[in-house]
Structure formats: structure tokens, C-alpha cells
Amino acid sequence: MTVIGIYGPTASGKSPIAEAVANRIPAELLSADAMQVYRDLPILTNQSPQGSRLAGIWPLEHEASVGEYAALAHSAIDEILAAGRTPVVVGGTGLYLRAALAELKLPPAPAPGARERWARLYDREGGQAAHARLARLDPAAAVAVHPNDRRRVVRALELAEMGESLVPERDRLWAGETRHPTLVVGLLVPKAVLDRRIEERTRAMFDAGVQDEVRRALAGPISATARKTIGIDEVATLPREEAIAALVVRTRRYAAYQRKWMRRVPGLVIVGADRPPGEVADEIVTLARTRERLPRS
């Protein structure tokens, strides 16, 4: 049985298309979104009201990791397949999609305090000096990372300290093999249509009460990973119209980033999504059924 992965930029229609697929075949949806794993930001993270596995599984204070997510995703996919249903993995976070579908060789966890130590060095000596140190420890990673990218310079230094490299990590994450026969679909929507959808969805979020949702979330403990949710700062600090404008800009930039990631997903099949979700779902189901009839090497 073929696993179906549905990837695309935000507002490309992933959720309604996936739900339409599940209405056509015995299927179960599984979220592959780094922010939808949190249960207390359903409006801001655009969680489907119909729900899917691995959405809203952790409280906001939980420090999410791709390794922890991968273990849960693999277990869920195996369970769905064993029940005779099709797992439909849906998400806009490329890394989480690959984590769900493939066996990723992730680097070891950093030694206790290593990240904080390298971060202090970066702040104390500056980005150029920290990057020069990285160039001595891991020249290949230094080529791939800009000195002003504090997070990635620190990450590369802690990996280099353990004899690992940020560059092989990227290669491993994008290996082509999957755990099960898999069809990965990329949703293609014209930029002008996507821009309009993003603005419409952003306004709908405010109408649905996203400002109150964010205020409640920030009133309690919140992890560094949850704090990275796009729009949380804008919604919390700006008047409504200014927040909408700022969030639209950030979301459009993120959508552009997601479109670039689409080109890096091995074996991706592009499907036009500027049409009713049911039509797109029919094409995806046909592709999956055709693939299952083909002989496997």
C-alpha cells in the first residue's frame, strides 16, 4: 500500500485537499508541520478543525524536536498501514515531512551545556570570530553558513565539536529512500493566487479570535520552539490592521521559502492546486492507485 505525502506552501490548500483524499479512499491524515504539534495555537497554526494525527500533541512549554516527532510519525504510519488504511502525511514543513516518510540519520544530541557555551562565545567574540573558528573546525560547514546566521553557526560549532558536520546532516536529511512505497505530491498554485489566499486567511484568523488565542498562550510557559511560530510577535504586540499587514508579509516570505524546498524533495510529483479540492484529490488518488499497480523493483 502506498503512503501519500502532500506538501506545499502555506495557503496552497493542503488540508482541504487531504480531507478530500480521505473521503475517497480509506485513509487517515497525519500532520507534518513543526508548529501544528502544539495544542494551544490552533488558529495561528491553521490546524484543521477535522483534526489529524500529530497535530496538537504537545503543550506550548514542550521543546519539540524532529527526532521525537519522527518516532511518533513512524509508529502512526505503521499502525495506519497495518489497519489497511492509507496514511496521508500533510504538511508545509519539509523537514518534518521527510522525518515522517524516511529513516533519518540524525546527529547525536549536543553535550550538556555545549549549545549555551558556543552561543556565549558567538555573543562575546562576534559572528566573524565565531565563524572563523568554525572555518578551522569544519571548513565545509563554514562555506555553507553565513557569519551573521547565529543559530546555524552555533549549531555547526556544536556538531564540529562532536566530530559531526552540518553539511553531511543536510545531505542525510534529503536522501531519496522512504520507509514504505510513497507518492509525494507538491501542490502548485500561481503566486498571485497564493498571495491573495494568504491575505484572506490572515484576516479570517483575526476574525476567528487569534489575538485572544495568542494572549492566552503567552500568559503561560512557552518553549523556544513554540515561540518561533510565525506571527506570534506581530499578533501579540501590534494593533489589528498593522498585525495583519505584518503577518501577511511574513507569511508570503515563508511561502516563497517553502516553494524553494519543494524543488529539493526527491521524487516529488507536481500537481496543480488552483482548482476545487475535490478535483485535486481525484488526481492524487489516481496517481496513488496507478503507482500501486506498477511492479516494484
Buried (B, 14 or more C-beta within 10 A) or exposed (E): BBBBBBBBBBBBBBBBBBBBBBEEBEBBBBBBBBBBBBBBBBBBBBBBEEEBBBBBBBBBEBEBBBEBBBEBBBEBBEEBBEEEBBBBBBBBBBBBBBBBBBEBEEBEEBEEEBBEBBBEBBEEEEBEEBBEBBBEBBEEBBEBBEBEBBEBBBBBBBBBBEEBBBBBBEEBBBEEEBBBEBBBBBBBBEEEBBBEBBBEBBBEBBEEEBBEBBEEBBEEEBBEBBEEBBBBBBBEEBEEEEBBBBBBEBBBEBBEEBBEBBEEBEEBBEBEBBEEBBBBBBBBBEBBEEBEEEEEE
